[in-house]
Amino acid sequence: MNFIAYQYFEGVDLMAIEGVSEGLIMTLIAEIGLEGIRKFPTAKQFTAWLRLAPNNKISGGKVLSHHLPKGSSRLKIAFRNTANAIGNLKEGWLAEFFKRLNYKKGRATAVSALARKLAVIIWNMLVKGQSYQPPSTYLFLDEKRKIAAAKRIQKQITKFGLTDKDIKIITG
């Protein structure tokens, strides 16, 4: 099945995404196919067609409500089922994303958000021909601050034109 999908989608391996099953790929082929997904100019339009994009009501720059529009399709159900299955995985960056959202907002919101993220990833893979590149491990806030501080110090050193001989670091 993986080989058939690989050939059908012109060398794009959708099974590289952790948690994606043959069921989602078969539903994707049956519902819209390769040419059907290319009819959407942006990933946002694709997710809106799937009814996975939030419907934000904004007044005066403030978000009043944000819910998913009603309506369902077989493809939306397949994306949501895959997102739910990824939520049960022990490791992987998509599972970590799901767990963070599940803790903050609840399982239903996490399933919807992950289904949308999967749709965007698959759209990028099929339309732009990108391979699946999971991001590096999540950096905690203190690690991000340390990296930002080091970059800031490096920038100041180059700004003042200092060399290694000018800088004397004393460690205690």
GROMACS elastic network, one bead per residue, 0.5 to 0.9 nm:
[ bonds ]
;  ai    aj funct       b0    kb
    1     4     6  0.51294   500
    1     5     6  0.62576   500
    1     6     6  0.84929   500
    1    22     6  0.70410   500
    2     5     6  0.52188   500
    2     6     6  0.60201   500
    2     7     6  0.86658   500
    2    13     6  0.77500   500
    2    14     6  0.83083   500
    2    15     6  0.68931   500
    2    22     6  0.75808   500
    3     7     6  0.61971   500
    3     8     6  0.85329   500
    3    13     6  0.86695   500
    4     7     6  0.51876   500
    4     8     6  0.60338   500
    4     9     6  0.85596   500
    5     9     6  0.59640   500
    5    10     6  0.84323   500
    5    11     6  0.84316   500
    5    12     6  0.80960   500
    5    13     6  0.74719   500
    5    14     6  0.77750   500
    5    15     6  0.87828   500
    5    22     6  0.88126   500
    5    25     6  0.72266   500
    5    26     6  0.82778   500
    5    29     6  0.84752   500
    6     9     6  0.54652   500
    6    10     6  0.62946   500
    6    11     6  0.50265   500
    6    12     6  0.55773   500
    6    13     6  0.54075   500
    6    14     6  0.75519   500
    6    15     6  0.87657   500
    7    10     6  0.51695   500
    7    11     6  0.57284   500
    7    12     6  0.78991   500
    7    13     6  0.89827   500
    8    11     6  0.76337   500
    8    12     6  0.85469   500
    8    29     6  0.85906   500
    8    33     6  0.88336   500
    8    34     6  0.77095   500
    9    12     6  0.55319   500
    9    13     6  0.78441   500
    9    14     6  0.86529   500
    9    33     6  0.86197   500
    9    34     6  0.63677   500
    9   126     6  0.69133   500
   10    13     6  0.88912   500
   10    34     6  0.89551   500
   10   126     6  0.85214   500
   10   129     6  0.87923   500
   11   129     6  0.85684   500
   12    15     6  0.89501   500
   12   125     6  0.67690   500
   12   126     6  0.67105   500
   12   129     6  0.68728   500
   12   130     6  0.78607   500
   12   131     6  0.68570   500
   12   132     6  0.88702   500
   13    16     6  0.57578   500
   13    17     6  0.82904   500
   13   125     6  0.84503   500
   13   131     6  0.74717   500
   13   132     6  0.80078   500
   14    17     6  0.60433   500
   14    20     6  0.72945   500
   14    21     6  0.88927   500
   14    25     6  0.76188   500
   14   122     6  0.72104   500
   14   125     6  0.78270   500
   14   126     6  0.87340   500
   14   131     6  0.87068   500
   14   132     6  0.78986   500
   15    18     6  0.71264   500
   15    19     6  0.80559   500
   15    20     6  0.58316   500
   15    21     6  0.69138   500
   15    22     6  0.80065   500
   15    25     6  0.84943   500
   16    19     6  0.87721   500
   16    20     6  0.78459   500
   16   131     6  0.85980   500
   16   132     6  0.65715   500
   17    20     6  0.57975   500
   17    94     6  0.89838   500
   17   118     6  0.87865   500
   17   121     6  0.89016   500
   17   122     6  0.89631   500
   17   132     6  0.66730   500
   17   133     6  0.87758   500
   17   134     6  0.83110   500
   18    21     6  0.86754   500
   18    86     6  0.74671   500
   18    92     6  0.71585   500
   18    93     6  0.88532   500
   18    94     6  0.76965   500
   18    95     6  0.88659   500
   19    82     6  0.66048   500
   19    83     6  0.78475   500
   19    85     6  0.66057   500
   19    86     6  0.51694   500
   19    87     6  0.89423   500
   19    89     6  0.77848   500
   19    94     6  0.87155   500
   19    95     6  0.89594   500
   20    23     6  0.81615   500
   20    24     6  0.66905   500
   20    25     6  0.78221   500
   20    79     6  0.89950   500
   20    82     6  0.62005   500
   20    83     6  0.85508   500
   20    85     6  0.86237   500
   20    86     6  0.80376   500
   20   118     6  0.89766   500
   21    24     6  0.56838   500
   21    25     6  0.67453   500
   21    26     6  0.88640   500
   21    82     6  0.73062   500
   22    25     6  0.50759   500
   22    26     6  0.59776   500
   22    27     6  0.84600   500
   23    26     6  0.52046   500
   23    27     6  0.61110   500
   23    28     6  0.85171   500
   23    78     6  0.73042   500
   23    82     6  0.86868   500
   24    27     6  0.50991   500
   24    28     6  0.60358   500
   24    29     6  0.86062   500
   24    75     6  0.76185   500
   24    78     6  0.54480   500
   24    79     6  0.66997   500
   24    81     6  0.85370   500
   24    82     6  0.71042   500
   25    29     6  0.61814   500
   25    30     6  0.85558   500
   25    78     6  0.89664   500
   26    29     6  0.50920   500
   26    30     6  0.60356   500
   26    31     6  0.84843   500
   27    30     6  0.50106   500
   27    31     6  0.58338   500
   27    32     6  0.83561   500
   27    33     6  0.88739   500
   27    74     6  0.72420   500
   27    75     6  0.60935   500
   27    78     6  0.69920   500
   28    31     6  0.53831   500
   28    32     6  0.60082   500
   28    33     6  0.60708   500
   28    34     6  0.84684   500
   28    75     6  0.64579   500
   28    78     6  0.85096   500
   29    32     6  0.59278   500
   29    34     6  0.70862   500
   30    33     6  0.62371   500
   31    36     6  0.84851   500
   31    74     6  0.76711   500
   31    75     6  0.67952   500
   32    35     6  0.73576   500
   32    37     6  0.62707   500
   32    75     6  0.88223   500
   33    36     6  0.52746   500
   33    37     6  0.65084   500
   33    38     6  0.89506   500
   34    37     6  0.55362   500
   34    38     6  0.66093   500
   34   126     6  0.73988   500
   34   127     6  0.84880   500
   35    38     6  0.51485   500
   35    39     6  0.66952   500
   36    39     6  0.54330   500
   36    40     6  0.77257   500
   37    40     6  0.58942   500
   37    41     6  0.88794   500
   37    46     6  0.75373   500
   37   123     6  0.71257   500
   37   126     6  0.77512   500
   37   127     6  0.73112   500
   38    41     6  0.69739   500
   38   123     6  0.83352   500
   38   126     6  0.78786   500
   38   127     6  0.58212   500
   39    46     6  0.88598   500
   40    43     6  0.71115   500
   40    44     6  0.86119   500
   40    45     6  0.60766   500
   40    46     6  0.57164   500
   40    49     6  0.89810   500
   40   123     6  0.89422   500
   40   127     6  0.89403   500
   41    44     6  0.85688   500
   41    45     6  0.70431   500
   41    46     6  0.80517   500
   41   127     6  0.88852   500
   42    45     6  0.53755   500
   42    46     6  0.65655   500
   42    47     6  0.88980   500
   42   123     6  0.83926   500
   43    47     6  0.61879   500
   43    48     6  0.84828   500
   43   119     6  0.77899   500
   43   120     6  0.55010   500
   43   121     6  0.86325   500
   43   123     6  0.60834   500
   43   124     6  0.72940   500
   44    47     6  0.52053   500
   44    48     6  0.60549   500
   44    49     6  0.85752   500
   44    53     6  0.71352   500
   44   120     6  0.76843   500
   45    49     6  0.60991   500
   45    50     6  0.85994   500
   45    53     6  0.84863   500
   46    49     6  0.51398   500
   46    50     6  0.63363   500
   46    51     6  0.86285   500
   46    52     6  0.87698   500
   46    53     6  0.87379   500
   46   119     6  0.77598   500
   46   120     6  0.79022   500
   46   123     6  0.76718   500
   47    51     6  0.60785   500
   47    52     6  0.51514   500
   47    53     6  0.52978   500
   47   116     6  0.64020   500
   47   119     6  0.65432   500
   47   120     6  0.71576   500
   48    52     6  0.58253   500
   48    54     6  0.79668   500
   48    55     6  0.89059   500
   48    69     6  0.88237   500
   49    52     6  0.76373   500
   49    53     6  0.82494   500
   50    53     6  0.77279   500
   50    71     6  0.87554   500
   50    72     6  0.76410   500
   50    73     6  0.71862   500
   50    75     6  0.72788   500
   50    76     6  0.57345   500
   50   116     6  0.87550   500
   50   119     6  0.86911   500
   51    54     6  0.78819   500
   51    68     6  0.65799   500
   51    69     6  0.58756   500
   51    70     6  0.72832   500
   51    71     6  0.68593   500
   51    72     6  0.72154   500
   51    73     6  0.86078   500
   51    76     6  0.74059   500
   52    68     6  0.61728   500
   52    69     6  0.76140   500
   52    76     6  0.74511   500
   52   112     6  0.68036   500
   52   113     6  0.78317   500
   52   115     6  0.72891   500
   52   116     6  0.54814   500
   52   119     6  0.85490   500
   53    67     6  0.85576   500
   53    68     6  0.63262   500
   53    69     6  0.78935   500
   53   113     6  0.86864   500
   53   116     6  0.68406   500
   54    66     6  0.57751   500
   54    67     6  0.53068   500
   54    69     6  0.70641   500
   55    65     6  0.78756   500
   55    66     6  0.53485   500
   55    67     6  0.54829   500
   55    68     6  0.57470   500
   55    69     6  0.63521   500
   56    63     6  0.65898   500
   56    64     6  0.74870   500
   56    65     6  0.58803   500
   56    67     6  0.69403   500
   56    68     6  0.87534   500
   57    62     6  0.84631   500
   57    63     6  0.58762   500
   57    64     6  0.54768   500
   57    65     6  0.53057   500
   57    66     6  0.63197   500
   57    67     6  0.89275   500
   58    61     6  0.59997   500
   58    62     6  0.54211   500
   58    64     6  0.56084   500
   58    65     6  0.74597   500
   58    66     6  0.88712   500
   59    62     6  0.54696   500
   59    63     6  0.66745   500
   59    64     6  0.69008   500
   60    63     6  0.84067   500
   63    66     6  0.72442   500
   67    70     6  0.89404   500
   68    71     6  0.89895   500
   68   112     6  0.83323   500
   72    75     6  0.82310   500
   72    76     6  0.62085   500
   72    77     6  0.70464   500
   73    76     6  0.51791   500
   73    77     6  0.63028   500
   73    78     6  0.86265   500
   74    77     6  0.51227   500
   74    78     6  0.61607   500
   74    79     6  0.87174   500
   75    79     6  0.62072   500
   75    80     6  0.85844   500
   76    79     6  0.51258   500
   76    80     6  0.61580   500
   76    81     6  0.85717   500
   76   115     6  0.79310   500
   77    80     6  0.50597   500
   77    81     6  0.60462   500
   77    82     6  0.85448   500
   78    81     6  0.50958   500
   78    82     6  0.61572   500
   78    83     6  0.85627   500
   78   115     6  0.88156   500
   79    82     6  0.51351   500
   79    83     6  0.61348   500
   79    84     6  0.86104   500
   79   112     6  0.87447   500
   79   114     6  0.85409   500
   79   115     6  0.51296   500
   79   116     6  0.78543   500
   79   118     6  0.72103   500
   79   119     6  0.72515   500
   80    84     6  0.61084   500
   80    85     6  0.85980   500
   80   111     6  0.61152   500
   80   112     6  0.64795   500
   80   114     6  0.78281   500
   80   115     6  0.51779   500
   80   116     6  0.85274   500
   81    84     6  0.50251   500
   81    85     6  0.62089   500
   81    86     6  0.86492   500
   81   111     6  0.82628   500
   81   115     6  0.82503   500
   82    85     6  0.50166   500
   82    86     6  0.61754   500
   82    87     6  0.85813   500
   82   111     6  0.88203   500
   82   114     6  0.89026   500
   82   115     6  0.73572   500
   82   118     6  0.86898   500
   83    86     6  0.50448   500
   83    87     6  0.62185   500
   83    88     6  0.89392   500
   83    94     6  0.87723   500
   83    95     6  0.88524   500
   83    98     6  0.82632   500
   83   110     6  0.83690   500
   83   111     6  0.54761   500
   83   112     6  0.76812   500
   83   113     6  0.85334   500
   83   114     6  0.55632   500
   83   115     6  0.52467   500
   83   116     6  0.89196   500
   83   118     6  0.76697   500
   84    87     6  0.50086   500
   84    88     6  0.67828   500
   84    98     6  0.88873   500
   84   107     6  0.86712   500
   84   110     6  0.85971   500
   84   111     6  0.57318   500
   84   112     6  0.89810   500
   84   114     6  0.83874   500
   84   115     6  0.84122   500
   85    88     6  0.52943   500
   85    89     6  0.69105   500
   86    89     6  0.52164   500
   86    90     6  0.86507   500
   86    92     6  0.87187   500
   86    94     6  0.69636   500
   86    95     6  0.56419   500
   86    98     6  0.77798   500
   86   114     6  0.86590   500
   87    90     6  0.81973   500
   87    94     6  0.79456   500
   87    95     6  0.53267   500
   87    96     6  0.82712   500
   87    97     6  0.87918   500
   87    98     6  0.57167   500
   87    99     6  0.69323   500
   87   102     6  0.87724   500
   87   107     6  0.87685   500
   87   110     6  0.84241   500
   87   111     6  0.76511   500
   87   114     6  0.87521   500
   88    95     6  0.74411   500
   89    92     6  0.75423   500
   89    94     6  0.89901   500
   89    95     6  0.60104   500
   90    95     6  0.69489   500
   90    96     6  0.84772   500
   91    94     6  0.81978   500
   91    95     6  0.59953   500
   91    96     6  0.69416   500
   92    95     6  0.52516   500
   92    96     6  0.62971   500
   92    97     6  0.87223   500
   92   134     6  0.87430   500
   93    97     6  0.61082   500
   93    98     6  0.85312   500
   93   134     6  0.70394   500
   93   135     6  0.74318   500
   93   136     6  0.83160   500
   93   137     6  0.73301   500
   93   138     6  0.81031   500
   94    98     6  0.61552   500
   94    99     6  0.86227   500
   94   114     6  0.75837   500
   94   117     6  0.89698   500
   94   118     6  0.89361   500
   94   134     6  0.85398   500
   95    99     6  0.61419   500
   95   100     6  0.86766   500
   96    99     6  0.50262   500
   96   100     6  0.62037   500
   96   101     6  0.86643   500
   96   138     6  0.88668   500
   97   100     6  0.52942   500
   97   101     6  0.63689   500
   97   102     6  0.85195   500
   97   110     6  0.84222   500
   97   114     6  0.77704   500
   98   101     6  0.52778   500
   98   102     6  0.58798   500
   98   103     6  0.85533   500
   98   107     6  0.83337   500
   98   110     6  0.56291   500
   98   111     6  0.73057   500
   98   113     6  0.81879   500
   98   114     6  0.65353   500
   99   103     6  0.60947   500
   99   104     6  0.86433   500
   99   107     6  0.86835   500
   99   110     6  0.78059   500
  100   103     6  0.53436   500
  100   104     6  0.64319   500
  100   105     6  0.86194   500
  100   110     6  0.83722   500
  101   104     6  0.50916   500
  101   105     6  0.56277   500
  101   106     6  0.68233   500
  101   107     6  0.76851   500
  101   109     6  0.74449   500
  101   110     6  0.51973   500
  101   111     6  0.88457   500
  101   113     6  0.82860   500
  102   105     6  0.55186   500
  102   108     6  0.79550   500
  102   109     6  0.72828   500
  102   110     6  0.52283   500
  102   111     6  0.82637   500
  103   106     6  0.60873   500
  103   107     6  0.79633   500
  103   110     6  0.87954   500
  104   110     6  0.88880   500
  105   108     6  0.81481   500
  105   109     6  0.61283   500
  105   110     6  0.69630   500
  106   109     6  0.57086   500
  106   110     6  0.62777   500
  106   111     6  0.88168   500
  107   111     6  0.60600   500
  107   112     6  0.86341   500
  108   111     6  0.52086   500
  108   112     6  0.63505   500
  108   113     6  0.87000   500
  109   112     6  0.51604   500
  109   113     6  0.60978   500
  109   114     6  0.85267   500
  110   113     6  0.51399   500
  110   114     6  0.60118   500
  110   115     6  0.84018   500
  111   114     6  0.52650   500
  111   115     6  0.60166   500
  111   116     6  0.86318   500
  112   115     6  0.50948   500
  112   116     6  0.62793   500
  112   117     6  0.86904   500
  113   116     6  0.51659   500
  113   117     6  0.62305   500
  113   118     6  0.86798   500
  114   118     6  0.60684   500
  114   119     6  0.85294   500
  115   118     6  0.51109   500
  115   119     6  0.62366   500
  115   120     6  0.87550   500
  116   119     6  0.50422   500
  116   120     6  0.63020   500
  116   121     6  0.86735   500
  117   120     6  0.51540   500
  117   121     6  0.61966   500
  117   122     6  0.86471   500
  118   121     6  0.50348   500
  118   122     6  0.60814   500
  118   123     6  0.84507   500
  119   122     6  0.52021   500
  119   123     6  0.60208   500
  119   124     6  0.85868   500
  120   123     6  0.50493   500
  120   124     6  0.61468   500
  120   125     6  0.85707   500
  121   124     6  0.52109   500
  121   125     6  0.61999   500
  121   126     6  0.87314   500
  121   132     6  0.77619   500
  122   126     6  0.61013   500
  122   127     6  0.83922   500
  122   132     6  0.86988   500
  123   126     6  0.52867   500
  123   127     6  0.57674   500
  123   128     6  0.77163   500
  124   127     6  0.54814   500
  124   128     6  0.52474   500
  124   129     6  0.68355   500
  124   130     6  0.62684   500
  124   131     6  0.86088   500
  125   128     6  0.57878   500
  125   131     6  0.59037   500
  125   132     6  0.68951   500
  126   129     6  0.52796   500
  126   130     6  0.72581   500
  126   131     6  0.89452   500
  127   130     6  0.80387   500
  130   133     6  0.84580   500
  134   137     6  0.89199   500
  135   138     6  0.80915   500
  136   139     6  0.85490   500
  139   142     6  0.81683   500
  139   143     6  0.60619   500
  139   144     6  0.63462   500
  140   143     6  0.53775   500
  140   144     6  0.63783   500
  140   145     6  0.88494   500
  141   144     6  0.50732   500
  141   145     6  0.62704   500
  141   146     6  0.87536   500
  142   145     6  0.50229   500
  142   146     6  0.62497   500
  142   147     6  0.86967   500
  143   146     6  0.51134   500
  143   147     6  0.62596   500
  143   148     6  0.86026   500
  144   147     6  0.51829   500
  144   148     6  0.61269   500
  144   149     6  0.85764   500
  145   148     6  0.50535   500
  145   149     6  0.60411   500
  145   150     6  0.85842   500
  146   149     6  0.50873   500
  146   150     6  0.61881   500
  146   151     6  0.86616   500
  147   150     6  0.51679   500
  147   151     6  0.62751   500
  147   152     6  0.86512   500
  148   151     6  0.51379   500
  148   152     6  0.61529   500
  148   153     6  0.86904   500
  149   152     6  0.50157   500
  149   153     6  0.61910   500
  149   154     6  0.86023   500
  150   153     6  0.51614   500
  150   154     6  0.61714   500
  150   155     6  0.86188   500
  151   154     6  0.50695   500
  151   155     6  0.61614   500
  151   156     6  0.87090   500
  152   155     6  0.51321   500
  152   156     6  0.63460   500
  152   157     6  0.87517   500
  153   156     6  0.51109   500
  153   157     6  0.62022   500
  153   158     6  0.87491   500
  154   157     6  0.51027   500
  154   158     6  0.63401   500
  154   159     6  0.85301   500
  155   158     6  0.53145   500
  155   159     6  0.60601   500
  155   160     6  0.87949   500
  156   160     6  0.62473   500
  156   161     6  0.85231   500
  156   162     6  0.89611   500
  157   160     6  0.54283   500
  157   161     6  0.61942   500
  157   162     6  0.55978   500
  157   163     6  0.80028   500
  158   162     6  0.63611   500
  158   163     6  0.84386   500
  159   162     6  0.79659   500
  162   165     6  0.80698   500
  162   166     6  0.59165   500
  162   167     6  0.71434   500
  163   166     6  0.52950   500
  163   167     6  0.66304   500
  164   167     6  0.53488   500
  164   168     6  0.76941   500
  165   168     6  0.70357   500
